[in-house]
Structures are given as C-alpha cells and as structure tokens.
Amino acid sequence: MSSCPPIVLAFAASDPTGGAGMQADLLTIAAMGCHPLSVLTALTVQDTSGVESVQAVDAERVRAQAEALLADMRVAAFKLGVLGSAENMRVIADILSELPEIPVVLDPVLASGRGDPLASEDMLQALCELVVPQSTIATPNSLEAGRLGGAQKLLAMGCEYVLVTGTHEPSDEVVNTLYDRGGVVRADSWQRLPGSYHGSGCTLASAIAAALASGRAVPEAVRDAQEYTWQTLAAGFAPGRGQFIPNRFFWHDRT
C-alpha cells in the first residue's frame, strides 16, 4: 500500500467551468502530487466569459465541512480562495487560529477576470482583520494589491509574505514580485502569453500550497509554482466562447 501524499485543504467557491475556483484548486493540487480536500464556500453560476451570480454557503455548514475533514486527516497546507461571505471568513479564521503551524496560502480574489465583483466591503474588512494576519503568503494581482493597500500594508497586517503578480500590468513580460517585511525577496519575469486566462490566479496559489505541503520553503515554493503555472497557461485551451483555461496536466500533451 502506498504512503499518503501531502494533504492540502482548499476553501473556495465552486466554478462549474472547471477553469477557476474549487475545481482549479483540486486539479492543481493533484497535479502537484498532493491529495486535495475541499470545503465549498459558495456556489456560482458562470461560464468562461464571466460570473452571473454567487450564492454563499451557510457559515455553519462551512464549519461542519472543515471540522469533519480535520478530525479525520492531517493537513499539510491550507489554500483560501473566494470565501463567500464575511461570516464564512470569521468561521475560517477561527479554524486557522486553532492550527497555527499549518501554512496558509491566501488568494484574495476580489473580482472575476471580467471584473464581476466577488467581495463586498464587509468581506474586505473581515479578510483584512481576521484572515490576512493568519496567512503565510497572500497572492494578489496588482489590482487586488492596490485595493488592499499594497504589499507593505498586507505585511503590516501580519501576513508573512506577499506575492504581487503582474498579469494586469501593460508590459511585454509578466513580473511577479515576492515581498517579506525586509523588502523584495525575489522577482521573476515570464513571457506574456497571448489571450486571457480563466483561473491563472487559482492555479498559482494552489500550486504554492502544494509546494509548501511538500516541504519547500516559501521562496522556492513560489518559484516552482510560477514555473508550473506558466506551463499550464502555455498549454491552455479554449473550451467555450470566453477565456482560455489552464491545462493543469499539460505534460499529457508531450506524449
């Protein structure tokens, strides 16, 4: 019988396209050699063009999902995506506070790729007050980082590292910059690929969580996750009329 791979627990909303959200987390975590667990925080109606509606899961049901899993299995990392409501954030913050030794990767998703809002002002407040301070690393894009006050403010809130991604910047290359309280830890440049991608941020954050669960330090986890994510985008495909979707099992195309 094989030994158990590292386990990553994802808190996220469902995305029925399989491009982003929980489905992206599960595919990425599995592709990175870990076993994914899932706690659904919201249900969405969306396609590859955008999000039509979001229905938060009741906070006590979020708590029940997580407690059942954590009582049964040993988790090596948490990944947080769309959390659905301020009440869900409070419940998740309580759970994280009981397990401070487990690394937490926070993808502060504030809007869809089309710009559909996914976080209200009370959710932003709960995120900054309760979740950010317990995060090992946050992975905002430059627009999200700006709305949250910038990398240094997130670090001042208590987050250990902040990776600001440059996918929304008007540059020939995508530059992703990792910060800690001492300043820039590393900056990585990647060829900007044509087209628009659905789920690239979810893929990157989940890949970091899987790398941390496998024992890598944060800077190395960030580098490996970026390489993996770029490869998924380079092999991306367009199943519908909207954005491309990352191919998390891109190596299958090489056989």
JOWO-V306463 format. One record per helix or strand. SS is the DSSP state (~ for helix, > for strand). FROM is the first residue (numbers start at 1). LEN is the number of residues. If there is no record, write none. Layout:
<<SS;FROM;LEN> <SS;FROM;LEN>>
This chain:
<<>;7;7> <~;21;11> <>;35;12> <>;51;6> <~;59;14> <>;77;4> <~;86;12> <>;103;4> <>;111;1> <>;117;1> <~;121;14> <>;137;2> <>;141;1> <~;142;6> <~;151;7> <>;161;5> <>;173;8> <>;183;9> <>;197;2> <~;200;14> <~;218;17> <>;237;1> <>;244;2> <~;250;5>>
